[in-house]
Amino acid sequence: FRVYRQAQFFRTSAMLADGGIPAVQAFDLASGLVSRTDRSALQAAMERIRNGGRISDAFLDVGLADPITYRLLTVAEKTGALGPVLDKIAAFQEARVSQAIDLA
């Protein structure tokens, strides 16, 4: 269920970023889609980002990024294509949820 909620968060953040909303604001607007625990972690990550930290490092350090998500976020930081990368992260997580349901 956590992965599903994170997929919703990344998908919504992607749409907001593609619409021209700055990353931190997009994450803040989408924060209600994650669990209370993840929301606390997200707030800590956003504080690091506001203070000049990298999105990828902040998300990894607070437990919101697995290794694949981390790598995709580093690509977004290098290319400036945050929206499309967040969309790919959401698609990857949705596929994980689908696979888990199929195995159940």
N, CA, C and O of each residue as an XYZ file, in Angstrom:
416
protein
N       0.824     -1.193      0.000
C       0.000      0.000      0.000
C       0.869      1.260      0.000
O       0.517      2.261     -0.624
N       2.000      1.208      0.697
C       2.915      2.350      0.740
C       3.427      2.697     -0.654
O       3.492      3.870     -1.021
N       3.785      1.691     -1.418
C       4.306      1.913     -2.768
C       3.226      2.536     -3.651
O       3.513      3.418     -4.461
N       1.993      2.080     -3.492
C       0.877      2.644     -4.256
C       0.706      4.128     -3.950
O       0.541      4.940     -4.860
N       0.746      4.478     -2.670
C       0.596      5.884     -2.282
C       1.764      6.727     -2.796
O       1.577      7.870     -3.215
N       2.970      6.154     -2.761
C       4.118      6.886     -3.291
C       3.995      7.068     -4.797
O       4.385      8.106     -5.331
N       3.460      6.071     -5.483
C       3.250      6.204     -6.927
C       2.288      7.353     -7.212
O       2.510      8.128     -8.143
N       1.227      7.469     -6.426
C       0.292      8.585     -6.587
C       0.991      9.919     -6.341
O       0.771     10.891     -7.063
N       1.831      9.949     -5.318
C       2.584     11.163     -5.001
C       3.482     11.573     -6.168
O       3.479     12.733     -6.580
N       4.251     10.617     -6.700
C       5.162     10.934     -7.805
C       4.392     11.316     -9.065
O       4.815     12.217     -9.789
N       3.271     10.650     -9.342
C       2.476     10.972    -10.530
C       1.921     12.401    -10.420
O       1.987     13.170    -11.378
N       1.383     12.745     -9.261
C       0.830     14.081     -9.058
C       1.927     15.137     -9.113
O       1.748     16.194     -9.719
N       3.063     14.853     -8.480
C       4.194     15.783     -8.519
C       4.669     15.992     -9.954
O       5.043     17.103    -10.331
N       4.654     14.927    -10.754
C       5.058     15.024    -12.162
C       4.133     15.969    -12.919
O       4.592     16.826    -13.673
N       2.830     15.807    -12.715
C       1.869     16.674    -13.414
C       2.049     18.135    -13.009
O       1.976     19.035    -13.846
N       2.285     18.358    -11.721
C       2.477     19.725    -11.250
C       3.772     20.324    -11.802
O       3.791     21.474    -12.241
N       4.847     19.542    -11.780
C       6.132     20.026    -12.309
C       6.026     20.304    -13.805
O       6.560     21.298    -14.296
N       5.335     19.422    -14.528
C       5.135     19.651    -15.966
C       4.307     20.903    -16.222
O       4.424     21.536    -17.271
N       3.474     21.249    -15.254
C       2.643     22.452    -15.374
C       3.371     23.729    -14.967
O       2.785     24.811    -14.982
N       4.639     23.607    -14.607
C       5.432     24.788    -14.278
C       5.552     25.099    -12.803
O       6.119     26.128    -12.434
N       5.029     24.230    -11.949
C       5.135     24.437    -10.500
C       6.546     24.036    -10.058
O       7.020     22.965    -10.439
N       7.225     24.865     -9.267
C       8.561     24.496     -8.769
C       8.506     23.195     -7.964
O       7.491     22.886     -7.339
N       9.594     22.443     -7.985
C       9.645     21.105     -7.382
C       9.186     21.083     -5.928
O       8.333     20.271     -5.570
N       9.726     21.948     -5.092
C       9.369     21.917     -3.672
C       7.885     22.204     -3.486
O       7.228     21.570     -2.661
N       7.363     23.144     -4.239
C       5.937     23.456     -4.138
C       5.096     22.276     -4.633
O       4.065     21.959     -4.041
N       5.528     21.632     -5.705
C       4.814     20.459     -6.226
C       4.802     19.340     -5.187
O       3.769     18.706     -4.967
N       5.938     19.096     -4.554
C       6.011     18.061     -3.522
C       5.114     18.414     -2.344
O       4.450     17.547     -1.777
N       5.100     19.676     -1.985
C       4.254     20.122     -0.873
C       2.778     19.926     -1.197
O       2.016     19.443     -0.360
N       2.376     20.296     -2.399
C       0.978     20.142     -2.802
C       0.558     18.674     -2.854
O      -0.596     18.353     -2.568
N       1.463     17.796     -3.208
C       1.151     16.367     -3.325
C       1.392     15.596     -2.028
O       1.127     14.395     -1.975
N       1.879     16.245     -1.004
C       2.278     15.546      0.218
C       1.123     14.829      0.913
O       1.351     13.860      1.636
N      -0.094     15.281      0.711
C      -1.240     14.628      1.336
C      -1.513     13.236      0.801
O      -2.335     12.510      1.361
N      -0.850     12.857     -0.257
C      -1.074     11.541     -0.863
C      -0.254     10.434     -0.210
O      -0.519      9.253     -0.433
N       0.727     10.802      0.584
C       1.564      9.792      1.247
C       1.113      9.624      2.694
O       0.380     10.456      3.229
N       1.559      8.545      3.313
C       1.198      8.271      4.703
C       1.767      9.342      5.634
O       2.631     10.130      5.248
N       1.273      9.351      6.841
C       1.738     10.320      7.832
C       3.240     10.170      8.073
O       3.953     11.167      8.189
N       3.718      8.940      8.147
C       5.151      8.694      8.344
C       5.956      9.235      7.167
O       6.962      9.921      7.350
N       5.500      8.916      5.952
C       6.197      9.409      4.769
C       6.081     10.922      4.644
O       6.980     11.569      4.106
N       4.993     11.488      5.130
C       4.826     12.941      5.088
C       5.883     13.614      5.957
O       6.433     14.647      5.578
N       6.166     13.037      7.114
C       7.226     13.578      7.984
C       8.583     13.479      7.301
O       9.386     14.411      7.348
N       8.827     12.339      6.670
C      10.085     12.160      5.941
C      10.170     13.144      4.783
O      11.233     13.708      4.520
N       9.055     13.353      4.091
C       9.021     14.284      2.968
C       9.312     15.710      3.437
O      10.024     16.452      2.761
N       8.773     16.090      4.571
C       9.040     17.430      5.107
C      10.527     17.604      5.404
O      11.098     18.662      5.137
N      11.148     16.568      5.956
C      12.590     16.627      6.232
C      13.378     16.740      4.928
O      14.341     17.502      4.838
N      12.961     15.977      3.925
C      13.643     16.041      2.624
C      13.477     17.421      1.998
O      14.431     17.975      1.451
N      12.289     17.967      2.075
C      12.040     19.286      1.481
C      12.847     20.370      2.181
O      13.292     21.323      1.540
N      13.037     20.237      3.467
C      13.870     21.201      4.194
C      15.308     21.155      3.684
O      15.942     22.194      3.501
N      15.816     19.953      3.458
C      17.171     19.806      2.906
C      17.258     20.403      1.511
O      18.243     21.058      1.170
N      16.217     20.173      0.700
C      16.208     20.697     -0.670
C      16.169     22.219     -0.648
O      16.879     22.872     -1.413
N      15.342     22.785      0.226
C      15.260     24.249      0.353
C      16.605     24.851      0.752
O      16.915     25.989      0.398
N      17.398     24.080      1.489
C      18.709     24.548      1.931
C      19.819     24.206      0.947
O      20.999     24.279      1.288
N      19.442     23.833     -0.272
C      20.424     23.618     -1.321
C      20.801     22.173     -1.578
O      21.651     21.897     -2.425
N      20.179     21.239     -0.855
C      20.487     19.832     -1.065
C      19.876     19.304     -2.356
O      18.947     19.893     -2.907
N      20.406     18.202     -2.818
C      19.891     17.577     -4.024
C      18.638     16.772     -3.693
O      18.551     16.163     -2.627
N      17.674     16.771     -4.602
C      16.433     16.028     -4.416
C      16.748     14.545     -4.226
O      16.216     13.900     -3.323
N      17.609     14.017     -5.077
C      17.929     12.583     -5.018
C      18.510     12.193     -3.662
O      18.085     11.205     -3.063
N      19.472     12.960     -3.183
C      20.105     12.648     -1.891
C      19.106     12.792     -0.743
O      19.060     11.951      0.155
N      18.312     13.855     -0.777
C      17.343     14.092      0.290
C      16.316     12.965      0.352
O      16.002     12.478      1.438
N      15.787     12.543     -0.804
C      14.789     11.477     -0.823
C      15.402     10.141     -0.386
O      14.763      9.369      0.328
N      16.626      9.872     -0.809
C      17.280      8.624     -0.412
C      17.526      8.594      1.093
O      17.257      7.588      1.749
N      18.032      9.684      1.634
C      18.399      9.732      3.049
C      17.202      9.598      3.987
O      17.355      9.112      5.108
N      16.020     10.018      3.552
C      14.838      9.921      4.427
C      13.997      8.683      4.117
O      12.949      8.477      4.729
N      14.450      7.861      3.173
C      13.756      6.614      2.886
C      12.633      6.706      1.869
O      11.807      5.798      1.775
N      12.592      7.788      1.108
C      11.544      7.946      0.092
C      12.006      7.509     -1.296
O      11.236      7.562     -2.255
N      13.246      7.084     -1.399
C      13.774      6.651     -2.699
C      14.520      5.338     -2.527
O      15.384      5.201     -1.661
N      14.166      4.381     -3.368
C      14.947      3.147     -3.453
C      16.078      3.410     -4.447
O      16.140      4.501     -5.015
N      16.964      2.456     -4.671
C      18.091      2.714     -5.585
C      17.676      3.133     -6.996
O      18.327      3.983     -7.602
N      16.611      2.552     -7.520
C      16.171      2.916     -8.874
C      15.625      4.341     -8.883
O      15.953      5.125     -9.774
N      14.801      4.679     -7.904
C      14.258      6.038     -7.797
C      15.391      7.038     -7.648
O      15.367      8.107     -8.257
N      16.384      6.690     -6.835
C      17.541      7.568     -6.641
C      18.246      7.838     -7.966
O      18.558      8.983     -8.292
N      18.494      6.777     -8.722
C      19.181      6.951    -10.011
C      18.360      7.807    -10.970
O      18.906      8.665    -11.664
N      17.055      7.575    -11.009
C      16.199      8.373    -11.891
C      16.193      9.840    -11.471
O      16.212     10.731    -12.320
N      16.166     10.092    -10.169
C      16.192     11.481     -9.700
C      17.521     12.164    -10.031
O      17.546     13.358    -10.326
N      18.616     11.418     -9.983
C      19.898     12.030    -10.357
C      19.899     12.397    -11.836
O      20.484     13.409    -12.222
N      19.248     11.582    -12.667
C      19.117     11.906    -14.088
C      18.309     13.194    -14.247
O      18.665     14.065    -15.042
N      17.228     13.306    -13.493
C      16.385     14.512    -13.563
C      17.183     15.749    -13.178
O      17.039     16.804    -13.795
N      18.011     15.621    -12.172
C      18.814     16.759    -11.736
C      19.834     17.165    -12.803
O      20.127     18.349    -12.969
N      20.359     16.202    -13.506
C      21.350     16.509    -14.543
C      20.715     17.077    -15.805
O      21.294     17.940    -16.466
N      19.523     16.589    -16.135
C      18.881     16.992    -17.389
C      17.874     18.121    -17.223
O      17.531     18.797    -18.193
N      17.400     18.327    -16.005
C      16.373     19.341    -15.775
C      14.980     18.872    -16.149
O      14.045     19.673    -16.173
N      14.827     17.594    -16.438
C      13.541     17.030    -16.856
C      12.852     16.346    -15.675
O      12.625     15.136    -15.700
N      12.522     17.118    -14.647
C      11.963     16.540    -13.433
C      10.593     15.905    -13.679
O      10.350     14.783    -13.234
N       9.709     16.594    -14.370
C       8.367     16.070    -14.597
C       8.351     14.704    -15.251
O       7.745     13.775    -14.717
N       9.011     14.556    -16.410
C       9.025     13.248    -17.061
C       9.668     12.144    -16.211
O       9.234     10.992    -16.256
N      10.687     12.493    -15.447
C      11.341     11.488    -14.604
C      10.423     11.082    -13.453
O      10.331      9.898    -13.129
N       9.749     12.039    -12.836
C       8.794     11.698    -11.776
C       7.695     10.800    -12.328
O       7.227      9.893    -11.640
N       7.289     11.046    -13.551
C       6.281     10.213    -14.198
C       6.808      8.787    -14.391
O       6.066      7.823    -14.201
N       8.072      8.651    -14.764
C       8.676      7.323    -14.921
C       8.769      6.605    -13.581
O       8.548      5.397    -13.507
N       9.093      7.341    -12.525
C       9.155      6.749    -11.188
C       7.776      6.223    -10.805
O       7.653      5.111    -10.291
N       6.742      7.017    -11.054
C       5.377      6.591    -10.742
C       5.010      5.338    -11.534
O       4.419      4.410    -10.984
N       5.354      5.307    -12.808
C       5.045      4.145    -13.635
C       5.764      2.899    -13.120
O       5.185      1.814    -13.082
N       7.012      3.058    -12.727
C       7.779      1.941    -12.190
C       7.122      1.415    -10.910
O       6.989      0.205    -10.729
N       6.716      2.323    -10.028
C       6.100      1.896     -8.777
C       4.724      1.272     -9.013
O       4.350      0.317     -8.331
N       3.977      1.801     -9.966
C       2.685      1.213    -10.299
C       2.864     -0.208    -10.835
O       2.049     -1.087    -10.559
N       3.924     -0.426    -11.596
C       4.214     -1.768    -12.106
C       4.548     -2.713    -10.955
O       4.157     -3.880    -10.977
N       5.263     -2.219     -9.958
C       5.569     -3.033     -8.774
C       4.299     -3.426     -8.035
O       4.157     -4.566     -7.592
N       3.377     -2.478     -7.905
C       2.106     -2.766     -7.239
C       1.324     -3.810     -8.034
O       0.776     -4.752     -7.463
N       1.279     -3.639     -9.321
C       0.570     -4.578    -10.201
C       1.155     -5.978    -10.084
O       0.426     -6.967    -10.008
N       2.462     -6.047    -10.072
C       3.141     -7.335     -9.951
C       2.823     -7.988     -8.608
O       2.592     -9.196     -8.545
N       2.811     -7.207     -7.548
C       2.506     -7.738     -6.219
C       1.073     -8.273     -6.164
O       0.812     -9.300     -5.537
N       0.154     -7.575     -6.819
C      -1.237     -8.029     -6.843
C      -1.344     -9.333     -7.629
O      -2.075    -10.241     -7.234
N      -0.621     -9.424     -8.730
C      -0.654    -10.634     -9.555
C      -0.103    -11.847     -8.790
O      -0.566    -12.972     -8.981
N       0.880    -11.607     -7.931
C       1.485    -12.695     -7.172
C       0.653    -13.119     -5.968
O       0.851    -14.203     -5.420
N      -0.273    -12.265     -5.561
C      -1.084    -12.567     -4.365
C      -2.150    -13.594     -4.639
O      -2.910    -13.951     -3.739
